[in-house]
Amino acid sequence: MGGELRTTETDHAAALEPVSPHDEHSPPADALLADLRRGHYHPAMQRLESLTAAYPDDLDLRAERAALYRQVGNLVEAGRWGFLTEDATETEIAAFEKPNPGA
């Protein structure tokens, strides 16, 4: 999981690898991929939020969440969830730190 979402309109199925710690056939991963295939980013964000709450130490989930926020252009949230990954850019981290100076 590289934390990168593809931005092509035709291949949202491959936009997100199976979400750890679930395998590719788990209901959360299947539902998440279905949301992305349809371009339904808000439900996908909600699913990732729930998975992150259930598995708070899973850095792969955080990276996937950052990648989704990056794809929709929300740099503050991309910085928040990518903060502990190598994928976060300086711009994203700065965007997150501006409204959250004590973070």
N, C-alpha and C positions, 0 to 999 in steps of 0.2 A: 504494500500500500504506500504509494508515494504521496498521498495527500493532494493529488492533482485531479481535477475533474475535467473531462473533455468538454469542449464547448460546441461540438458539432450538433446540429439539430437532429440529424438522422441516427445518431448512435448514443442515445442516453442510456441504453442498456449497459454499455461498457463504461459509463461515466463514473461509476463507483464500484470498486471491487467489493466482494462480500465483507460485511462489517464484522470485525473481530469483536468478541470471541466466538461469533456464530459462523457456521459453515455456509457455503453458498446456497443451501437449500432451507435455511432457517426462515421462519415466517417474518421476523423483522427485516432481514436482508432482502427477501423477496418483495416485501411491501415497499421498502425503500427504493429498490430498483424499479419497481412498477411506477412509483411516483415520479422518479426522474425520467423514465421513458415518456411519460405523459407531459413532462414539463411542469409538474406540480411541485414547485420548490418549497412552498410553505409547509405542506405535510411532510416532505422529506426532512426539513429542518426540525419539525416537531418530533419526528421519529429519532433523529440523531440526538436531540435534546434528551429524550427519554433514555436512550441507550447510554449516553454520557452520564446521566444521573445514576443509572444502574451499575455502570462500570467506570467510576471516576478516575481510576488510575490507568486506564487504557489510552495510551498516547496515540495509537492508530485511530481511534474514534475521534480524538481531538483534532488530529490532522485532517480527517475526512470532513469534519465539521468546518474547519478553517477553509478547506478547499471549496466547499459548497458556498460559504459566505463570500469567498473570493470571486466565485463565478457569478454571483448575483450583484457584485459590486459593493458589498458592505465591508469596507476596510477595517472599521472599528471591531466588528465581530471576528473578522479573519485574523486580526492581530491578537484578539483575546484568546482564540482557540489555537492559533498557530504559535503563540508565544513560546511554548516549550519545544517546538519542533524546528527543524532546520529549514523548513519551507517558508517561514514567515519573513517577509521583506521588512526593511527598515521603515518604509512608508506605512505598512500595516501596523507595526509595533508603535510607531509614533501616533498613528490615528487612534489606537487603543489607549495609549498613555495620556493623551490630551484630555479626555473627559474623566480619566481614572488616574490622577497623578500619584496616588499612593500605591498603585498596583505593583 
